[in-house]
Amino acid sequence: PTDATAAVVNVAAVGPSGPGFVTVYPCSDSVPTASTLNFVAGQTVANTAIAALSASGQVCIYTQTATDIIVDVTGWLGKGSGSKFNALGPSRVMDTRTGQGGATRLPAGGTVQVDLSSLPSNTTAVALNVTSVAASGPGFATVYPCASGRPPTSTINFVAGSPRPNNTIVGVSGGVCIYSMTSTEIIVDLVGYFAPTGLSY
C-alpha cells in the first residue's frame, strides 16, 4: 500500500562465491555499516528483517560477495494503521525434541501446527524465532498461516546436523503451520503478537 513505511522481508543468499554478508537498507546514498545476514561460500542462508522503505517505496540490497538473492515479503508496516505489537518473553511454545507443544520430530515433507491457544482471540499475527536442529540432510522449513496453504517460499534454510534459526512474522489465520522438506527437530520461541492494541510503529 502507498502508506507503507516498512516491509517485513525474508532475504536469502543462495550459492555465494565466497564468504561475505548482505545488507538490506532503504536505498540511501550510502550503505549502512550493518549486516542482515552472513554466509560462507556455497551456503544458503536466510534471515528476516524489518526494512524501512525509501520515499519511492523501495528497499535496496547490498552484497559484499557475488551471490543470488531471494526476497519474500511477509508483511508491511505503516504509521497508525493495522495491528499493533505486543512483546512477550521470549517464551518457548514448541520443542519437538522434548514433545513440548504436543509435537514430535518432523518427518521429511511433514507439517506441524504451533499451539498458540494462550494468545488473545483477536491476535492477527505472531513474531517467532524458529530453529531447525539435527536435520537429517540439507533442506528448508516454511512457516505460514495454515488457512492460506503452504507458499512456495522458505523461512529457514539448513544443512545436515547444523542448528539454523530465523525470525519470522506470520499471520495466524487458521493457526500457524510449519512444513519441513527434510526430517528435523523444530524449536519455536514466541517473541510477541500483533493485535488491535499495543505498540504502534
QUIGI-V984450 format. One record per pair of residues at least 4 apart in sequence whose C-alpha atoms are under 8 Angstrom apart, sorted by the first residue. I is the first residue (numbers start at 0). J is the second residue. D is the distance in Angstrom with one decimal. If there is no record, write none. Layout:
i;j;d
I;J;D
I;J;D
//
This chain:
i;j;d
1;56;7.7
2;77;6.0
2;78;7.8
3;52;7.8
3;56;7.7
3;75;6.2
3;76;5.6
3;77;4.5
3;78;7.7
4;51;6.1
4;52;5.4
4;53;8.0
4;56;7.5
4;75;7.6
4;76;5.9
4;77;5.1
4;78;7.3
5;49;6.6
5;50;5.3
5;51;4.1
5;52;5.0
5;75;5.7
5;76;5.1
5;77;6.8
6;49;5.7
6;50;5.3
6;51;6.5
6;52;7.0
6;72;7.0
6;73;7.8
6;74;5.9
6;75;4.2
6;76;6.1
7;47;7.2
7;48;5.9
7;49;4.5
7;50;6.3
7;72;5.9
7;73;5.5
7;74;4.9
7;75;5.6
7;76;7.7
7;168;7.5
8;47;5.6
8;48;5.5
8;49;6.4
8;50;7.1
8;70;6.5
8;71;5.5
8;72;4.5
8;73;5.8
8;74;7.3
9;45;6.7
9;46;5.6
9;47;4.2
9;48;6.4
9;70;5.8
9;71;5.1
9;72;6.4
9;73;7.3
9;154;6.9
9;167;7.8
10;45;5.4
10;46;5.6
10;47;6.2
10;48;7.6
10;68;7.0
10;69;5.7
10;70;4.6
10;71;6.5
11;43;6.8
11;44;5.4
11;45;4.0
11;46;6.5
11;68;5.7
11;69;5.0
11;70;6.5
12;21;7.8
12;38;7.7
12;42;7.7
12;43;5.6
12;44;5.4
12;45;6.4
12;66;6.2
12;67;5.8
12;68;4.9
12;69;6.6
13;41;7.2
13;42;6.4
13;43;4.5
13;44;6.8
13;66;6.1
13;67;5.1
13;68;6.1
13;69;7.6
14;40;6.8
14;41;4.3
14;42;5.6
14;43;6.1
14;66;5.9
14;67;6.5
15;38;7.6
15;39;7.1
15;40;5.2
15;41;5.1
15;42;6.6
15;43;7.9
15;64;6.7
15;65;5.8
15;66;4.1
15;67;6.8
16;40;5.2
16;41;6.4
16;64;6.6
16;65;5.7
16;66;6.3
17;39;5.7
17;40;3.9
17;41;7.1
17;64;6.3
17;65;7.6
18;37;7.8
18;38;5.5
18;39;3.9
18;40;5.2
18;64;6.9
19;37;5.9
19;38;5.6
19;39;6.4
19;62;7.4
19;63;5.5
19;64;5.5
20;34;6.1
20;35;7.3
20;36;5.7
20;37;4.3
20;38;6.0
20;62;5.9
20;63;5.6
20;64;7.1
21;34;5.7
21;35;5.6
21;36;5.4
21;37;6.5
21;60;6.8
21;61;5.6
21;62;4.5
21;63;6.5
22;30;7.7
22;31;7.7
22;33;6.4
22;34;4.7
22;35;4.9
22;36;7.1
22;60;5.7
22;61;5.2
22;62;6.5
23;34;7.6
23;35;6.2
23;48;7.8
23;50;6.7
23;58;6.8
23;59;5.8
23;60;4.7
23;61;6.5
24;30;7.1
24;31;7.3
24;50;6.3
24;51;6.8
24;52;7.8
24;58;5.7
24;59;5.4
24;60;6.5
25;50;6.9
25;51;5.4
25;52;4.9
25;53;4.7
25;57;6.4
25;58;4.5
25;59;5.9
26;30;8.0
26;52;7.8
26;53;5.9
26;57;6.8
26;58;5.5
26;59;4.9
27;53;7.4
30;61;7.4
35;46;6.8
35;48;7.0
36;44;7.3
36;45;6.9
36;46;6.0
37;44;7.5
38;42;6.3
38;43;7.6
38;44;6.4
43;156;6.2
43;157;7.5
44;155;7.6
44;156;5.9
44;157;7.6
45;154;7.0
45;155;6.1
45;156;6.3
45;165;7.2
46;154;7.8
46;155;7.8
46;165;5.6
46;166;6.8
47;165;6.6
47;166;5.6
47;167;6.0
50;58;7.0
51;58;7.1
52;56;5.1
52;57;5.1
52;58;5.4
53;57;5.2
53;58;6.4
62;66;7.5
71;152;7.1
73;168;7.1
73;169;7.0
74;168;7.6
74;169;8.0
76;80;7.8
76;81;7.8
76;200;7.0
77;81;7.6
77;200;6.8
78;199;7.1
78;200;5.7
79;199;6.6
79;200;7.3
81;195;7.3
82;123;7.1
82;193;5.5
82;194;4.9
82;195;4.9
82;196;7.1
82;199;7.9
83;193;5.1
83;194;5.3
83;195;5.8
83;196;5.5
83;197;4.8
83;198;5.2
83;199;5.1
83;200;7.5
84;191;6.9
84;192;5.8
84;193;4.5
84;194;6.7
84;196;7.6
84;197;5.2
84;198;4.9
84;199;6.6
85;191;5.4
85;192;5.3
85;193;6.0
85;194;7.5
85;197;5.3
85;198;6.2
86;190;6.2
86;191;4.2
86;192;6.7
87;189;7.0
87;190;5.2
87;191;4.7
87;192;7.7
88;189;7.1
88;190;6.0
88;191;7.6
89;188;6.1
89;189;5.4
89;190;4.5
89;191;7.4
90;188;5.3
90;189;5.2
90;190;6.8
91;186;7.6
91;187;6.0
91;188;4.2
91;189;6.1
92;99;7.0
92;100;5.9
92;113;7.5
92;114;7.0
92;115;7.6
92;186;8.0
92;187;5.8
92;188;5.8
92;189;6.5
93;98;7.6
93;99;5.1
93;100;4.6
93;101;7.7
93;102;7.1
93;113;6.9
93;114;7.6
93;185;7.4
93;186;5.5
93;187;4.9
93;188;7.1
94;98;6.0
94;99;4.9
94;100;6.8
94;102;7.1
94;103;7.9
94;184;7.5
94;185;5.9
94;186;4.5
94;187;6.5
95;99;6.3
95;100;7.8
95;101;7.9
95;102;5.2
95;103;4.4
95;104;5.1
95;105;7.8
95;184;5.5
95;185;5.6
95;186;6.6
96;103;6.7
96;104;6.7
96;184;6.1
96;185;7.6
97;103;7.6
98;102;5.1
98;103;5.5
100;113;7.1
100;114;6.0
102;111;7.1
103;184;7.6
104;182;7.2
104;183;6.0
104;184;4.8
104;185;7.0
105;109;5.4
105;110;6.8
105;111;7.3
105;179;6.8
105;181;7.9
105;182;5.4
105;183;5.5
105;184;6.2
105;185;7.4
106;179;7.5
106;181;6.6
106;182;4.2
106;183;6.8
107;179;6.2
107;180;5.2
107;181;4.1
107;182;4.3
107;183;7.7
108;178;6.8
108;179;5.6
108;180;4.8
108;181;6.4
108;182;7.6
109;178;5.7
109;179;5.8
109;180;7.3
109;182;7.8
110;176;6.6
110;177;5.4
110;178;4.3
110;179;6.6
111;176;5.6
111;177;5.3
111;178;6.7
112;145;7.8
112;174;6.9
112;175;5.7
112;176;4.4
112;177;6.3
113;174;7.1
113;175;5.6
113;176;6.2
113;177;7.6
114;174;8.0
115;174;7.6
118;122;6.8
118;192;7.9
121;194;6.0
121;195;7.4
122;171;7.4
122;192;6.5
122;193;5.7
122;194;4.7
122;195;7.9
123;170;5.8
123;171;5.7
123;172;7.3
123;192;7.5
123;193;5.6
123;194;5.7
124;168;6.8
124;169;5.4
124;170;4.0
124;171;5.1
124;192;5.8
124;193;5.1
124;194;7.5
125;168;5.6
125;169;5.6
125;170;6.4
125;171;7.0
125;189;7.4
125;190;7.7
125;191;5.9
125;192;4.2
125;193;6.0
126;166;7.3
126;167;5.8
126;168;4.4
126;169;6.7
126;189;6.3
126;190;5.4
126;191;5.1
126;192;5.9
127;166;5.7
127;167;5.4
127;168;6.3
127;169;8.0
127;187;6.6
127;188;5.7
127;189;4.8
127;190;5.5
127;191;7.2
128;164;6.8
128;165;5.7
128;166;4.3
128;167;6.4
128;187;5.8
128;188;5.1
128;189;6.6
128;190;7.1
129;155;7.9
129;164;5.5
129;165;5.6
129;166;6.3
129;167;7.6
129;185;7.0
129;186;5.7
129;187;4.6
129;188;6.5
130;155;7.7
130;162;6.8
130;163;5.5
130;164;4.0
130;165;6.4
130;185;5.7
130;186;5.0
130;187;6.5
131;140;7.9
131;155;7.5
131;157;7.2
131;162;5.5
131;163;5.3
131;164;6.3
131;183;6.3
131;184;5.8
131;185;4.9
131;186;6.6
132;160;6.8
132;161;6.5
132;162;4.5
132;163;6.7
132;183;6.1
132;184;5.0
132;185;6.2
132;186;7.6
133;159;6.6
133;160;4.3
133;161;6.2
133;162;6.5
133;183;5.8
133;184;6.1
134;157;7.5
134;158;6.7
134;159;4.9
134;160;5.2
134;161;7.1
134;162;7.9
134;181;6.8
134;182;5.8
134;183;4.1
134;184;6.7
135;159;5.2
135;160;6.6
135;181;6.6
135;182;5.6
135;183;6.3
136;157;8.0
136;158;5.6
136;159;4.0
136;160;7.3
136;181;6.4
136;182;7.6
137;156;7.8
137;157;5.5
137;158;3.9
137;159;5.3
137;181;7.0
138;156;6.0
138;157;5.5
138;158;6.4
138;179;7.6
138;180;5.6
138;181;5.5
139;153;6.0
139;154;7.2
139;155;5.4
139;156;4.4
139;157;5.9
139;179;6.0
139;180;5.6
139;181;7.0
140;153;5.7
140;154;5.8
140;155;5.2
140;156;6.7
140;177;6.7
140;178;5.4
140;179;4.3
140;180;6.2
141;149;7.6
141;150;7.9
141;152;6.6
141;153;4.7
141;154;4.8
141;155;6.8
141;177;5.6
141;178;5.2
141;179;6.5
142;153;7.6
142;154;6.1
142;167;7.8
142;169;7.3
142;175;7.0
142;176;5.8
142;177;4.6
142;178;6.6
143;147;7.6
143;148;7.5
143;149;6.4
143;150;7.4
143;169;6.1
143;170;7.2
143;175;5.8
143;176;5.5
143;177;6.6
144;148;7.1
144;149;7.9
144;169;6.5
144;170;5.4
144;171;5.2
144;172;5.4
144;173;6.3
144;174;5.8
144;175;4.7
144;176;6.1
145;149;7.3
145;171;7.5
145;172;6.5
145;173;5.1
145;174;5.4
145;175;5.4
145;176;5.2
146;172;5.5
146;173;4.6
146;174;7.2
147;172;7.4
147;173;7.9
149;178;7.8
154;165;6.9
154;167;7.3
155;163;7.1
155;164;6.7
155;165;6.0
156;163;7.4
157;161;7.0
157;162;7.5
157;163;5.9
169;175;7.5
170;175;7.3
171;175;5.4
179;183;7.3
193;197;7.6
//
